[in-house]
Amino acid sequence: MATKAGDNTKFLLDEKDIPTKWYNIQADFKTPLPPPLHPGTGQPIGPQDLAPLFPMELIKQEVSQERWIEIPDAIRDVYRLWRPTPLYRARRLEKALDTPARIYYKYEGVSPAGSHKPNTAVAQAYYNKKEKVARLTTETGAGQWGSALAIACSFFGLQCKVYMVKVSYQQKPYRRVLMETYGAQVVASPSADTQSGKKVLEADPNSPGSLGIAISEAVEDAATREDTKYSLGSVLNHVLMHQTVVGLEVRKQLEKADAEADILVGCIGGGSNFAGFSFPFLADKLAGKAKKLRVVAVEPSACPSLTKGKYVYDFGDTVGLTPLVKMYTLGHTFIPPSLHAGGLRYHGMAPLICKLYDEKVIEAIAVPQVATFHAAVQFARAEGILPAPEAAHAVRGVIDEALRCKNEGKRKTIVFNLCGHGHLDLSAYEAFLAGKLQDYEYPAEKVQEALKHLPKVKA
Ligand SMILES: *Cc1c(COP(=O)(O)O)cnc(C)c1O
């Protein structure tokens, strides 16, 4: 039996502990984020350029330099359905690894969508509704984001159309059914519903689709309809900010556990779960405190944006409809290998994360997928929770750090974000257990080739 509070296995908070404000890391940057540029003129874009796509309140949040932004009560009321989420001490995993390290994980899989994504979906649906938008469009890869937005739209009475990457649409029918159950309309992308989709289909009728293509379709749909706006589940500043409820809760929970993090680990696709989890800790680091804290982003070696990409201006989508943003990119023409089952397939990365990586405030590593699934299975057998394949990248990173602690005889405290469960990703586990998954290291030459198609930007 636990005797001291710190001996517990889970660290829970009350509903009153749900954060009342989001943390905006831009307020603590010493130099501003490089501005997004207009794809036509190459000039920095203003709020009016974004107005066809986003409600004004979210555009304001995107560029805000305020450190704290109030969370409206209507959003906190929805958060109450699953927040605060638990923080666990992974005692059984520590034992299985025979490591002196202490491992904690924040579990976002308790949300109705099974991941962290509703934290921003709910906020985005709320602000759109408030500004009288009737319909939202979005893209989804594995379907995590699409299901989060479908739920949020159903809460706030909005229509929702989801462009789902074709290969996932075919391989993950249950995510589609989930989105449809919440009332969303789902089409396989590239689709014949948009000019962007038709263009891709003309060039390659068998295109498996990509997140970049699906973004082009969703953006075009929103830009060409008066009643519709667009919603993105990661990458943008305001999206990352909405996720900071995660890290803000973790800080309180670690206090309860009487623990202080030495290493923070998160998986990284567009950057939102990693940012939400780590940014509230980076505030100290940016202020010159917490110098020893290491913050590690883990990405798949099949889609290594931070570790192999280049820090340049690129399009957010494939067709070239979005603003140009400065980010680590594999090139907007990047199409992830179809045999990659682990998610995290976006060609770029959130500009906020890229700046922190460029300034060496955070670290990044890439891990191969077979070892990633090994880690996920080891975690599931020790702790019981089946990680989302994306989250499994963080688990791999954590197990490697814990084993290093064992070799070096160090008692570090490692905290990670288990950002979702894998109950709707069992086909990936099936492939792994049947020995059908292969590693794929995205070749440097392919990155070089894709970077030839980068848009030209004046220095
Ligand atoms: C969407 C998703 C990701 C990747 O997106 P980020 O913006 O990098 O967080 C990772 N894990 C899960 C469970 C997801 O649903």
Ligand as a Chemical Component Dictionary entry (heavy atoms), coordinates in Angstrom:
data_LIG
# 
_chem_comp.id                   LIG 
_chem_comp.type                 NON-POLYMER 
_chem_comp.pdbx_formal_charge   0 
_chem_comp.three_letter_code    LIG 
# 
loop_
_chem_comp_atom.comp_id 
_chem_comp_atom.atom_id 
_chem_comp_atom.alt_atom_id 
_chem_comp_atom.type_symbol 
_chem_comp_atom.charge 
_chem_comp_atom.model_Cartn_x 
_chem_comp_atom.model_Cartn_y 
_chem_comp_atom.model_Cartn_z 
_chem_comp_atom.pdbx_ordinal 
LIG C1 C1 C 0 -2.426 13.145 -34.369 1  
LIG C2 C2 C 0 -1.676 12.384 -33.414 2  
LIG C3 C3 C 0 -0.287 12.545 -33.305 3  
LIG C4 C4 C 0 0.523  13.446 -34.178 4  
LIG O1 O1 O 0 0.217  14.795 -34.123 5  
LIG P1 P1 P 0 0.988  15.820 -33.223 6  
LIG O2 O2 O 0 0.427  17.133 -33.659 7  
LIG O3 O3 O 0 2.453  15.713 -33.499 8  
LIG O4 O4 O 0 0.649  15.517 -31.813 9  
LIG C5 C5 C 0 0.366  11.802 -32.354 10 
LIG N1 N1 N 0 -0.279 10.940 -31.562 11 
LIG C6 C6 C 0 -1.612 10.757 -31.634 12 
LIG C7 C7 C 0 -2.261 9.780  -30.724 13 
LIG C8 C8 C 0 -2.354 11.479 -32.560 14 
LIG O5 O5 O 0 -3.674 11.314 -32.626 15 
# 
loop_
_chem_comp_bond.comp_id 
_chem_comp_bond.atom_id_1 
_chem_comp_bond.atom_id_2 
_chem_comp_bond.value_order 
_chem_comp_bond.pdbx_ordinal 
LIG C1 C2 SING 1  
LIG C2 C3 SING 2  
LIG C2 C8 DOUB 3  
LIG C3 C4 SING 4  
LIG C3 C5 DOUB 5  
LIG C4 O1 SING 6  
LIG O1 P1 SING 7  
LIG P1 O2 DOUB 8  
LIG P1 O3 SING 9  
LIG P1 O4 SING 10 
LIG C5 N1 SING 11 
LIG N1 C6 DOUB 12 
LIG C6 C7 SING 13 
LIG C6 C8 SING 14 
LIG C8 O5 SING 15 
# 
